[in-house]
Amino acid sequence: MVRVNFISEGVIAEVEKGTTILQAARSAGVLIESPCNSAGICGKCKVKLNPGDLQFILNPGKHHLTGKEVSEGYVLACQAEAVGDIEVVSIVKNRNKTLKILSDGQSFAIKLNSYIKKYYDGKSATLVMGGGDVLGKESGNTEELNFGVVVDIGTTTLVSSLVDIASGREIASVSSLNPQSLLAQDVLSRIKYASDKQGLQTMFTDILKEINRMIREISKEAGVNRKNIYEVVFSGNTTMIHLAANVNPYSLGKYPYTPELRGGCHKSSAELGVEIADFGLVYFPPIISSYVGPDITSGVLASRLHDQKGVTLFVDIGTNGEMVLSSDGLLTATSTAAGPAFEGMNITCGMRAALGAIEYFEINEDAGIEVRTIGGAKAAGICGSGLLDIVGELVDHGIVSKNGKFVSPDDNSLPGTLRSRLTKLDGKPAFVVAEGILITQKDIRQVQLAKGAVRSGIEFLLTSNGVTADAVDKVLIAGSFGFHLRAKSLINIGLLLKEFESKVEFVGNTSKAGGKAFLLNGLYRLEMQNLVRKIKVIELSNHIDFDKIFVASLAF
């Protein structure tokens, strides 16, 4: 046995020799952010040891560390194996409480006809009804006190909104980081993490704790008693919904990828531990498929995609790329694993959309560069929207070729101001975005893979429906991340086809907007349950041409 002393946390873990620092931390309840769930590819789980303790470490993960960091005692917690007693002096904190998260989304005029209704008996009590059934009884006349909550459970972020069901008005909203992302960044690594009983319990407990904290915060802000909140709508992708319902997502990670939970149902809030009325309910919208979840069902509802005339493409860009094509109301859906690059993860100077993150990048006609950061702070890293801006501009100005390679610094066709920014990091080409902030060849490849996944999904949707790109009338870009993008950048990198120029609309957080519609009108639940059964789902992995289309989609 060896001892791993987490000095900054005041905790000592006694573990088997050869245990990684990350495993030791988890066994002792110490939180170290590991977005890639120990795959060793994101480089975000850095910890600092006493340099003298490096002799007791195997596999320090040097490929993600600078020479200076190695000399100072830094290692990757998910790779570094302790073979002797060591001291962890500090843990690099990548979390930031200034996350920029969009909470609003496009919706439609909702006719109020809520699932939850209250009736005063005219004497001494008020009945709380759910779909015509009595859920509970309250003393006195409480008819006007009828509240609900919508929680958009994203892979990276959470948004919770408190809604007055009687008036349909949203009265408070709060957003935060999904705590599960500190343990596993993308859907596949989260499925793997939660496939055993202990992992599922960790994931469920983490999300429940944060949702309850958010409900307490918005209730306090609005002066609402949580006992008068009777229903919560959970809107999110299929994996997130399984984890929030405490249902093992194991089946989503193996063929034929069948969800254990189909949605269109309730669970007791008391059973799940959601801190609202004792007899409250949690509603899960209908699930389209294993990788096209209730967040897309909510998005279809919010945009009334099935009522659209002509051809409309709905794309939710994020850790997962989910998309639906509407051809005069007939819907076809698919999804792709875009990965965490769009969230700033797996990127050398990547970070989430927080204070100091570069969110806007433009190369002017005179080759001057304009950089904007969140909060106007000094550049601390690159978030997803900034990343796509940067790559789009580098491609558009010939600094990165169509195949994704940096041009030579000796290329005289480039203005000197741009050539001077071409440099090398660890012997590999890179570009100086701002002081101390670089984008590397590896980062460009990460963007290529992510955008190639989404582009190939779009290509398959179009061809499977016999639709040409110029026949698309409208492109709706959904999601909190998508709202902060620019159509120019999406087209420059080839994520969207050139034919879509001037047809792009950013519709925001339709997952939350659709969740609110579910909350305020119970009839939409039946409508969407019936619609979901009719949606044609294309599983890209089943198509023999997918690899060919994907490779073709990598080019900028």
N, C-alpha and C positions, 0 to 999 in steps of 0.2 A: 504493500500500500504506500501511496505518496500523499503529501499534504499540499493543497493549492490554497494559498492564503490571499483572499481578495481584500487587500488592505483598505482600499477606498470604500468598500462596503462593510467592513468589519465582520467578514464571514470567512470561515475556514472549511474547505471541503476535503474529506478524506476519501480517496478514490483508488481504484486499481492502477498499477503502473501501466502507462501507455494510453490512459484516458486523455482525450483532448481537453483543453481548457474550457471550451464551450460546454462540453458534456458535464464537466465538473461544476461549472457555473449553474447549469440547469438543475443539477441534482441538489444544489444548495439554495436554489431560489434566487440566484443572482441573474439579473437581466442583461444580456449582451445582445445587441442587435445583430441578427444574422439573416438578412433578407433572402439569401439563396439556400437557406436551410442546410448548411454544411457542405455545399457543393464546391466551395473554394473558388467561386468565380466572381463574386461581387466586391470582395475586399473591404467590406464595411464593418467587420468584426475585430478591428485592431485593438489590441491591449498592449500595455507597456509593462515589461518585467524589469526587475533589477538586472542590468546587463550581465552581471556575474552568474545569473541563473540560466542563461542561454545554453550552458553546457548540459543542462538537464532537460533540454527540449529536442524532440525529433520533429522534422517536417514543419519548420516555422512559417512556411508560406511566403518565401522571399519574393516570388514573382509579382506580388502585389505591394511590395514595400520598396521605398527608395533606399539607397545606400546609407543615407543619414539615419533613416528610421531604424534600419537593422542595427547600426552601431549604437543607437540609443536604447535598444532593447525591445523594440516593437515586434510582435508576431501576430499572425492571424489565429484567433481563438479556435476557429473550427478546424484548423489543420495541425496546430501545435500540440504535440503529445508530451505529457509530463512523465519523465522517467525518474524524477527525483523531486524533493520538496522545492517548491518555487513560491515566489511572492509576486502577485499581480498588483503593480503599483497603481495603475489607473486604467479605466476603460474609456475608449473613444466614444463619445456620445454624438450620434448623428441625428438624434431627435431634435425637433425645434417646435416650440409652441406658437410660432407665427405662421403656420401653414396657411396657404391661400387656397381655399376650397370654395367652389361655386355651389350655392344651395338652391338657386332658382332655375326653373326650366319652363319652356313653352308649354302651354296647356290650352284648354278650350273652355267655353262657358258650361260649367257643371250645374246641372239641375239637382238641387238638394233632395235626397231621398235616402238618408243614411240607414245603414244596417242596424246601428244602435239607436233606439228611440226610448224616450222616457214619458211616462204617463202618471199624473197625479190623480189619486183616487177621489179627490174632493173632500177628504176627511183628514187623514193623518199620515199617509204614506205615498211614496212615489215608486212605481214599478220601473225597473230597467230591463228593457227588452232587447234581444239580439235575434234578428231575423224572425220575429214573431214569437220567440220563446222567452219565458221569464228567466233572466239571469240572476236578479237579486231585487231586494226591496230596501228602500231608504226611508227614514223618518222625515216627515214634513214634506213640503213642496220643493223639490230640487230639480224641477223640469228644465230650468235655464242653465243648470250646471252639467253640461254634456260635452266632454272633451275627448279627443283622440290624438294619437301621435303617429307620424310617418317616419320610419327610419330607412334611409337609403344606405345599404350596407355594401360599400364598394370594397374591392380587394385591398386598396390602399387607404381610403378615407371613409368616414362616416358622416352623415348629415341627419340630424333629428329635428323635426318640426312639430310644434304643438298647435293643434287646430281646434277652433271652437266649432263643434259639429252643428250647433243650432244655427249659426250664421254663415258657416263655411269659410270663416276668416282665419288665416294663419296668424297667430299672435306671438310666437317666439320661435327662434331657430338657432341651432348651434351646430358646429362641425368640429371634427377632430380626426386624428390619425387612427386607423384601424390597428389596435394593438397587436393583432395577429401578424401584421406585416413585419414586426420586429423579429419574428421567429422564422417566417417563411414568406418570401415576397410574392411569388406567383401562385396560381391556382394549383398547378401540378405538385409543387413542393408542399403546398398546404394539405392536399389530399394525402400525400405520403406521410406527412407529420401526424395527421389526425386518424390514420388508419388503425392505430391501436388504441386501447381503452384510455391509457394515460394521456396520449397525445390529443385525443378528442376532448377529454376533460379539460386539458389546458386551454385548447382553442375556444371551447364553449365558455369556460369560466372567464377568460379574458374579454371576449366580446360582450358577454352579459354584464360584466362589471362596468364596462365603458358605456353601454347603452343605458344602464340604470343611472350612472353618473350624469349622463346627458339629460335624461328625463328629469332628474332632480334639479338640474341647472335651469332648464327652460320653464319648469313649473314654478320655481322660486321667482324667476324673472317676471313671469306673467301673473304671479299671485294666485296660482291655481293649486288646489289641494289634489295631490296625486290620486286620492280615493275617488275623485270625479273624472278620472281618465279611465275609459271603459274598453278601449280597443287600441291596439298598436298594429300598424301594417308594416311588415318587413319586406322591403324591395331590394333585391340584389341578385347577383348571378347564382347559378344553381349550387355551386360549392359553398358560397357564403351562406345561403339559405339553409343548407344541410347543417353547417356548423352552428348557426344561430338557433336551430331547432334541436340541437344536441343529437343529430342523426349522423352516424358514421358515413363519410363520403367515399369509402373504399371502392364501391361499385362504379364510381365515376372515373376511376383510374384504370379500369381493365375492360376489355371487350366483353359484352357489347355496350358498355358505358350506360348502364340503366340507372336512373335516379331512384333512390329508395323513397324519396318524398316527391310527390307529383304536384303539390300546391293546390290552390283552390280550396283550402281547408283552414280550420282553426286549431289552435292549441290553447289550453288554459294558461293564462298568465301566471297563475300560482304554480302550476306544474313546471313551467320554465324558470320561474323565479324573477319574472319581470315585475318591477315594483309599481304597479298601478292598483286599481280597485281589486279587492279580494276575488271577485267573480269575473274579472276582466278577461278579454280574449286577445290572442295574437293571430292575425290573419296573414296567410302566405299566398300571394297571387299564383295563378296557374303557371306551371313550368312548361316551356316549349320543348326543350330537350336537355340532355345532360350538359351541354355547353352553350345553350341559348336560354337564359334564365328569366326569372320574374322581373328583373330590371328591364329586360327588353319587352316583356309583356306590358309592363307599365309604360314604357316608351311608345309602344304601338298605340296604347290607349290615349296617352297624352297628346300625341301628334295626329290621332285619328287616321292612322296610316291606311287602314282598311277602307276608309271613305274617300281616299285621294283618287282623283281622276288622272289618267295618263300613267307615266312611269316615275315612281319616286324611290330613291335609294336612301335608306336610313342606316347610318353607320355610327356605332358607339366605339370610339377609339380610347383604348386604355391598356391595362395589362392584358386584357383579352380584347380581341377585335370581333365584335358581334355585329351582324348586319342583316337587314331585311330588305328585300325588294318587293315593292308593290306595283303590280301591273293591273291597273283598273280595279284595285281592291283585292286581287288574288296575291297572297303573300308567300314568299319563299325565303327561308332563313338559313344562315350558316354562321360559323364562328371559327376563329383562328387563334392560335396561341402567340400573341404578339410579344409576350415577355415583358420584363420590367424596364427595358431601355427607355420607353416613353415616359416613365416615372422618374427618370434620372438615375436609376440603379444600373449597375454593371458598366457605368460610365466613369472614366478616370476622375473627372472633377464633377461628377453628377451628384445631385442632391434633390430632395423633394422641393415642392414649390413653397419655400419659406423665405424669410427675410434675407436679402442678399443674393438670392438666386437670380441668375441671368434669365430673363423671360422674353427678351426681345433683342434681335440682332439684325442689323441692316448694313449692307455695303452700298454707299452712295455712288452717284455717277462719277465723282472725282476720286473714287477709291477710298474715301474716308469711311470710318466705321462708327456706327451709332450703337451703343449698348445700353439697355435699361435693365435695372434690377428691381426685384420686389422690394417695396418700401424705400427705393432710392438709396439703399445702403451700398457700401463697398462690395464689389463682386466677391462672393464666397464660393460659388459653384454654378452649375448649370442645371436647371430643371427641364422638364420635358418640352414645354413650348419653346424655350430658348434653344434647346438642342435641335429641334426641327428647323427653327429659323436659321441657326448657324449652318447646318448641313445644307439646307436649301440654298442659302446664299453662296456657300463655297462651290456648290455644283453650278449654280447659275452664272458665276463669274469665272469658271474654268479652273478653280484652285483644286477641286476634286473632279476627276474625270468620270465619265458615265459608268465605268466599271468599279468606281469607288476608291481609286487610288489617288493619293496626293501627287500633284505634278512636281517636277524638280524645282528647287529654289533658283536654279539657273535659267528657268524658262523666261526669256525676255519678253514674251507676249503679255506677261503680267506686269501691272504697275509696281514700281519699287516699294511703295508702302505696303503692298500685300506680300510681295516676295520676302520682305524683311521679317514678316511674321511666321514664315515657314521655318521650322526648327526640328530638333529631334529630341525624343525622350526615351532614354534607355536604348539609344541606337535606332529607334523607329520614328518615321515621319510624324510630325504634329504641327498644329497651328495655334499661335498665341491669340486667344480670344480677348482676354483682358489681363491685367497684371496678375501673374500667378495662376491664371486659368488657361488650361490647354485643352484642345480636342485632338485625340490621337487617331492613328490609323485603325486601331482596335475599336475605338468608339464609332468610327464611320461604319465599320462592319456590323456592329451591333444595330445601328439604325437601319442598315440594309436588310438585315434579317427580320427586324420588326416590321418595317414598311412592306417588305416582300410578302410577309404572311398576310397582312391586311389586303394588299393589292391583289394577291392571288385569290383571296376569298371573294373580292368584288368581281374579278374576272369570271370565276366559276358561277356566281349568281347570274351574271349577265348572259353567259353562253347557255346555261341550263334553261333559261327562259327565252332564248332566241332573240335577245335584246342587244342592239348595238349601243355603244357608248353615246353616240350623238342623239339616240332616241330617248335618253334619260332627260326628263323634264326638270327634276329637282333633286338635290342631294342634301339630306339633313344630317348634320354632324352633331351627335349627342354626347353627353357626358361632361362632367366637370372639367376634365383635362381637355376634351375637344373644344370647349368654349373658348379657351385661351389660345387656340391655334389661329393661324392665318391661312386662308385658302391658297395664297401665293406659295407659302412654304410647302403645303401638302402637294401642290402640283409640281413645284420645283424638284422635290425628291422623288416624284412618281408614285406617291401613295394614292393620289387621285389622278385620274386620266385627264389629259389636257382638254378633252371635250366637255369636262364638267365646269370649266372656267365660267364664271358669272352665274352658275346655277347653284352655288353652295350657300346654305343657310346654317347658322350655328344656333341650335335650339336648346342648349344648356342641359340642366339636370332633369331630364324627362323621367328618370327612374323615380325621383321624389315627386315630381308633378303628377305622374300616373298613380303613384301610391296615394296621393291626396284625393284623387278622383275615386279610387276604390273605397276610401274611407267615407267620402261624402255621399256616395250613391251606391247602394247595394246591388242595383240592377246591372252595373258595369261588371260585376263579378261573374254573373251568369253569361253575359255577352262575351266576355273574354275567355271563359271556359269553353264555350262553343267555338269561338274563333281559333283558339290554340289547337284544337283537334284538326282544323282544316289547313293549318300552316304546313307547307311542304318543307322539310328539313333536309339539307344537303350535308352529309358527313364527308368532308374533304378527304379524310384518310382512306375512304373506300374507293376513291377515284384513281385509276392507274396513271392518269395524266397529271396528277397533282404535282409530283416532283418536277416535271418538265415546266409546268406553268409557274411554280414557285421560283425555280432558277431564273426563268425569263423575267420574273417580277423583281429580281434583285437589282437590276440595272437602274441607274438614276436617269 
